Amino acid sequence: MNELAQMKAMGLALPSPAYLFGALVFGLIGLWAFRHGRRTEQPRTLWLGVALMVYPYAVSGTALLYAIGAALCVGLYLVRN
């Protein structure tokens, strides 16, 4: 218990379940987009998939995670249609 308090004092905290769920969902969508883009030779779809898989590592806020993920998914939708 003391170690958890020390980690919080250093500014380190465990992510919320909502954050973990969002990172998992957007990562899976990104994996699908990456594989689809590589198979059909569509570079925009491929790179949007890479972005969806990688950006959760750079974002710490849950609301920002969902906002960026939704924007990338809209971009993926627009590229496909």
C-alpha distances in whole Angstrom, upper triangle without the diagonal:
4,5,5,7,9,10,11,13,15,16,14,13,14,17,18,20,23,23,22,25,28,27,28,31,32,32,34,36,37,37,40,41,41,43,45,46,47,49,51,51,50,48,47,45,44,42,41,39,38,37,35,33,32,31,28,26,28,27,23,25,25,28,30,29,31,34,34,34,37,39,39,40,42,44,44,46,48,49,49,52
4,5,5,6,9,10,11,13,15,14,14,15,19,20,22,25,25,24,28,29,29,30,33,34,33,36,38,38,38,42,43,42,44,47,48,48,50,52,52,51,49,48,46,45,43,42,40,38,37,36,34,33,32,29,27,28,27,24,25,26,29,30,30,32,35,35,35,38,40,40,41,44,45,45,47,49,50,51,53
4,5,5,6,9,10,11,13,11,12,13,17,19,21,24,23,22,26,27,26,27,31,31,30,33,35,35,35,39,40,39,41,44,44,45,47,49,49,48,46,45,43,42,40,39,37,35,34,33,31,29,29,26,24,25,24,21,23,24,28,28,28,30,33,33,33,36,37,37,38,41,42,42,44,47,47,48,51
4,5,5,6,9,10,11,9,8,10,13,15,18,20,19,19,22,24,23,25,28,29,28,30,33,33,33,36,38,37,39,42,42,43,45,47,47,46,44,42,41,39,38,36,35,33,32,31,29,27,26,23,22,23,22,19,20,21,24,25,24,27,29,30,30,32,34,34,36,38,39,39,42,44,44,45,48
4,5,5,6,9,10,10,10,12,15,17,20,22,21,21,25,26,25,27,30,31,30,33,35,35,36,39,40,40,42,44,45,45,48,50,49,48,46,44,43,42,40,38,37,35,34,33,31,29,28,25,24,24,23,19,21,22,25,26,26,28,30,31,31,34,36,36,37,40,41,41,43,45,46,47,50
4,5,5,6,9,9,10,13,16,19,21,24,22,23,26,27,26,28,31,31,31,33,36,35,36,39,40,39,42,44,44,45,47,49,49,47,45,44,43,41,39,38,37,35,33,32,31,29,28,25,23,23,23,19,21,23,26,26,26,29,31,31,32,35,36,36,38,40,41,41,44,46,46,47,50
4,5,5,6,5,7,9,13,16,19,21,19,19,23,24,22,24,27,28,27,30,32,31,32,35,36,36,38,40,41,41,44,46,45,44,41,40,39,37,35,34,33,31,30,29,27,25,24,21,19,20,19,16,18,20,23,23,23,26,28,28,28,31,33,32,34,37,37,38,40,42,42,44,46
4,5,5,5,6,9,12,14,17,19,18,19,22,23,22,24,27,27,27,30,32,31,33,36,36,36,38,41,41,42,44,46,46,44,42,40,39,38,35,34,33,31,29,28,27,25,24,21,19,19,18,15,16,18,21,21,21,24,26,26,27,30,31,32,33,35,36,37,39,41,42,43,45
4,5,7,9,13,15,18,21,23,21,22,26,26,25,28,30,30,30,33,35,34,36,39,39,39,41,44,43,44,47,49,48,46,44,42,41,40,38,36,36,34,32,31,30,28,26,23,22,21,20,17,18,21,23,23,24,27,28,29,30,32,33,34,36,38,39,40,42,44,44,46,48
4,6,9,12,15,18,21,23,20,21,25,25,24,26,29,29,28,32,33,32,33,37,37,36,39,41,41,42,45,46,45,44,41,40,39,38,35,34,33,31,29,29,28,25,24,21,19,19,18,15,17,20,23,22,23,26,27,27,28,31,32,32,34,37,37,38,40,42,42,44,46
4,6,10,12,15,18,20,17,19,22,22,21,24,26,26,26,29,30,29,31,34,34,34,37,39,38,39,42,44,43,41,39,37,36,35,32,31,31,29,27,26,25,23,21,18,17,16,15,12,14,16,19,19,19,22,24,23,25,28,29,29,31,33,34,35,37,39,39,41,43
4,7,9,13,16,17,15,16,19,20,18,21,24,23,23,26,28,27,28,31,32,31,34,36,36,37,40,41,41,39,37,35,34,33,31,29,29,27,25,24,23,20,19,16,14,15,14,11,13,15,18,18,18,21,23,22,23,26,27,27,29,32,32,33,35,37,38,39,42
4,6,9,12,14,12,13,16,17,16,18,21,21,21,24,26,26,27,30,31,31,33,35,35,36,39,41,40,39,36,35,33,32,30,29,28,26,24,23,22,20,19,15,14,15,14,10,12,13,16,17,16,19,21,21,22,24,26,26,28,30,31,32,34,36,36,38,40
4,7,9,12,10,10,13,15,14,15,18,19,19,21,24,23,25,27,28,28,31,33,33,34,37,38,38,37,35,33,32,31,29,27,26,25,23,21,20,19,18,14,14,15,14,10,12,12,16,16,15,18,20,21,20,23,25,25,26,29,30,30,32,34,35,36,38
4,7,8,6,7,10,11,10,13,15,16,16,18,20,20,22,24,25,26,28,30,30,32,34,35,36,34,32,30,29,28,26,24,23,22,20,18,17,16,15,11,12,13,11,8,9,9,12,13,12,14,17,17,17,19,22,22,22,25,26,26,28,31,31,32,35
4,5,5,6,9,10,11,13,14,16,16,19,20,21,23,25,26,27,29,30,31,33,35,36,37,35,33,31,29,29,28,25,24,23,22,19,19,18,17,13,14,16,13,10,10,8,11,13,12,13,16,17,17,19,21,22,22,25,26,26,28,30,31,32,34
4,5,5,6,9,10,11,12,14,15,17,18,20,21,23,24,25,27,29,30,31,33,34,35,33,33,31,28,28,27,25,23,23,22,19,18,19,17,14,15,17,15,13,12,10,13,15,13,13,17,18,16,18,21,21,21,24,26,25,27,29,31,31,33
4,5,5,6,9,10,11,12,14,15,17,18,20,21,22,24,26,27,28,30,32,33,34,31,31,28,26,26,25,22,21,22,20,17,17,18,16,13,15,16,14,12,10,7,9,12,10,10,13,15,13,15,18,18,18,20,23,23,24,26,28,28,30
4,5,5,6,9,10,11,12,14,15,16,18,20,21,22,24,25,26,28,30,31,32,30,28,26,24,24,23,20,19,19,17,14,14,14,13,9,11,13,10,9,8,5,8,10,7,8,12,13,11,14,16,17,17,20,21,21,23,25,26,27,29
4,5,5,6,9,10,10,12,14,15,16,18,20,21,22,24,25,27,28,30,31,29,28,26,24,23,22,20,18,18,17,14,13,14,13,9,11,14,12,11,11,9,12,13,10,11,15,15,13,15,18,18,18,21,22,22,23,26,27,27,29
4,6,5,6,9,10,11,12,14,15,17,18,20,21,23,24,26,27,29,30,28,27,25,23,23,22,20,18,18,17,14,13,15,14,11,14,16,14,14,13,10,12,14,11,10,14,15,12,14,17,17,16,19,21,20,21,24,25,25,27
4,5,5,6,8,10,11,12,14,15,16,18,20,21,22,24,26,27,27,25,25,22,20,20,19,16,15,16,14,11,11,13,11,9,12,14,12,12,11,8,10,11,7,7,10,11,8,10,13,13,13,16,17,17,18,21,22,22,24
4,6,5,6,9,10,10,12,14,15,16,18,20,20,22,24,25,26,24,23,21,19,18,17,15,13,13,12,9,8,9,9,6,9,11,10,11,11,9,12,11,8,9,12,11,9,12,14,13,13,16,18,17,19,22,22,22,25
4,6,5,6,9,10,10,12,14,15,16,18,20,21,22,24,25,24,23,22,19,18,18,16,13,14,14,10,9,11,12,9,11,14,14,14,15,13,15,15,11,11,15,14,11,14,16,15,14,18,19,17,19,22,22,22,25
4,5,5,6,9,10,11,12,14,16,17,18,20,21,23,24,22,22,20,17,17,17,15,12,14,13,10,10,12,12,11,14,16,15,16,16,13,14,15,11,10,13,13,9,11,14,13,11,15,16,15,16,19,20,19,22
4,5,5,6,9,10,10,12,14,15,16,18,20,21,21,19,19,17,14,14,14,11,9,11,10,6,7,10,9,8,12,14,13,15,15,12,13,13,9,9,11,10,6,9,11,9,8,12,13,12,14,17,17,17,20
4,5,5,6,9,10,10,12,14,15,16,18,20,20,19,18,17,14,13,13,11,8,9,9,6,4,8,9,8,11,13,13,15,16,14,16,15,11,12,14,12,9,12,14,11,11,15,15,13,16,19,18,18,21
4,5,5,6,9,10,11,12,14,15,17,18,19,18,18,17,14,13,14,12,9,11,12,8,7,11,13,12,14,17,17,19,19,17,19,18,14,14,17,15,11,13,16,13,12,15,16,13,15,19,18,17,20
4,5,5,6,9,10,10,12,14,15,16,18,16,16,14,11,11,12,10,7,10,10,7,8,12,13,13,15,17,17,19,20,17,18,17,14,13,15,13,10,11,13,10,8,12,12,10,11,15,14,14,17
4,5,5,6,9,10,10,12,14,15,16,14,13,12,9,9,9,7,4,6,7,5,5,9,10,11,13,15,16,18,19,18,19,17,14,14,15,13,10,12,13,9,9,12,12,9,12,15,14,14,17
4,5,5,6,8,10,11,12,14,15,14,14,14,11,9,11,10,6,7,10,8,7,10,13,13,15,17,18,21,22,20,22,20,17,17,19,16,13,15,16,13,12,16,15,12,15,18,16,15,19
4,5,5,6,8,10,11,12,14,13,14,13,10,9,12,10,7,10,12,10,10,13,15,16,18,20,21,23,24,22,23,22,19,18,20,17,14,15,17,13,12,15,15,11,13,16,14,13,16
4,6,5,6,8,10,10,11,10,10,10,6,6,8,7,5,8,10,9,10,13,14,16,18,20,20,23,24,22,23,21,18,17,18,16,13,14,14,11,10,12,11,8,10,13,11,10,14
4,5,5,6,9,10,10,9,9,9,7,4,7,7,4,6,9,9,9,12,14,16,17,19,20,23,24,23,24,22,19,19,20,17,15,17,17,13,13,15,14,11,14,16,13,13,17
4,5,5,6,9,10,10,11,12,9,7,10,11,8,10,13,12,12,15,17,19,20,22,24,26,27,26,27,25,22,22,23,21,18,19,20,16,15,18,17,13,15,18,15,14,18
4,5,5,6,8,8,10,11,7,7,11,11,9,11,14,13,14,17,19,21,22,24,25,28,29,27,28,26,23,22,23,21,18,19,19,16,14,16,15,11,13,15,12,11,14
4,6,5,6,5,6,7,5,4,8,9,8,10,13,13,14,16,18,20,22,23,24,28,28,27,28,26,23,23,23,20,18,19,18,15,14,16,14,10,13,14,11,10,14
4,6,5,7,7,10,8,6,9,11,10,11,14,15,15,17,19,22,23,24,26,29,30,29,30,28,25,25,26,23,20,22,21,18,17,19,17,14,16,18,14,14,17
4,6,8,10,12,10,9,13,14,13,14,17,17,17,20,22,24,26,27,29,32,33,32,32,30,27,27,28,25,23,24,23,20,19,21,19,16,17,19,15,14,17
4,6,9,11,9,9,13,14,13,15,18,18,19,21,23,26,27,28,30,33,34,32,33,31,28,27,28,25,23,23,23,19,18,19,17,14,15,16,13,11,14
4,6,9,9,8,11,13,13,14,17,18,19,20,22,25,26,27,29,32,33,33,33,30,28,28,28,25,23,24,22,19,19,20,17,15,16,17,13,12,15
4,6,6,6,9,10,11,13,15,16,17,19,20,23,25,25,27,30,31,30,30,27,25,25,24,22,20,20,19,16,16,16,14,11,13,13,9,9,12
4,5,5,6,8,10,10,12,14,15,16,18,21,22,23,24,28,29,28,28,26,24,24,23,20,19,20,18,15,15,16,13,11,14,14,10,11,15
4,5,5,6,8,10,10,12,14,15,16,19,21,21,22,26,26,26,25,23,21,21,20,17,16,17,14,11,12,13,9,8,11,11,7,9,12
4,6,5,6,9,10,10,12,14,15,18,20,21,21,25,25,24,24,22,20,19,19,16,14,15,14,10,10,12,9,6,9,10,7,8,11
4,6,5,6,9,10,11,13,14,17,18,19,21,24,25,25,25,22,20,20,20,17,15,17,16,12,13,15,12,10,13,14,11,11,15
4,5,5,6,9,10,10,12,15,16,17,18,22,23,23,23,20,18,19,18,15,14,16,14,10,12,14,11,10,13,14,11,13,16
4,5,5,6,9,10,10,13,15,16,16,20,21,20,20,17,15,15,15,12,10,12,11,7,8,10,8,7,10,11,9,11,14
4,5,5,6,9,10,12,14,16,16,20,21,20,20,18,15,15,16,13,11,13,12,9,9,12,10,8,12,13,12,12,16
4,5,5,6,9,11,12,13,15,18,20,20,20,18,15,16,17,13,12,15,14,10,12,15,13,11,15,16,15,16,19
4,5,5,6,9,10,11,12,16,17,17,17,15,12,14,14,10,9,12,11,8,10,13,11,11,14,15,14,16,19
4,6,6,8,10,11,12,15,16,15,15,13,10,11,12,9,7,10,10,7,8,11,11,10,13,15,14,15,18
4,6,7,9,11,12,15,16,16,17,15,12,13,15,12,10,13,14,11,12,15,14,13,16,18,17,18,21
4,6,6,8,10,13,15,15,17,14,11,14,15,12,11,14,14,12,14,17,16,15,19,20,19,20,24
4,5,5,6,10,12,12,13,11,8,11,12,8,8,12,12,10,13,15,15,15,18,19,19,21,24
4,5,5,8,9,10,12,10,7,10,11,9,9,12,13,12,14,17,17,17,20,22,21,23,26
4,6,8,11,12,14,12,10,13,15,12,12,16,17,15,17,20,20,20,23,25,24,25,28
4,7,10,12,13,11,9,13,14,11,12,16,16,15,17,20,19,20,23,24,24,26,29
4,6,8,10,7,6,10,11,9,11,14,14,14,16,19,19,20,22,24,24,26,28
4,7,9,8,7,11,12,12,13,16,17,17,19,21,22,23,25,27,27,29,31
4,6,5,6,9,10,11,12,14,15,16,18,20,21,22,24,26,27,28,30
4,5,5,6,9,10,10,12,14,15,16,18,20,21,22,24,26,27,29
4,5,5,6,9,10,11,12,14,15,17,18,20,21,23,24,26,27
4,5,5,6,8,10,11,12,14,15,16,18,20,21,22,24,26
4,6,5,6,8,10,11,12,14,15,16,18,20,21,22,24
4,6,5,6,8,10,10,12,14,15,16,18,20,21,22
4,5,5,6,9,10,11,12,14,15,17,18,20,21
4,5,5,6,9,10,10,12,14,15,16,18,20
4,5,5,6,9,10,10,12,14,15,16,19
4,5,5,6,9,10,10,12,14,15,17
4,5,5,6,9,10,11,12,14,16
4,5,5,6,9,10,10,12,14
4,5,5,6,9,10,11,12
4,5,5,6,9,10,11
4,5,5,6,9,10
4,5,5,6,9
4,6,5,6
4,5,5
4,6
4
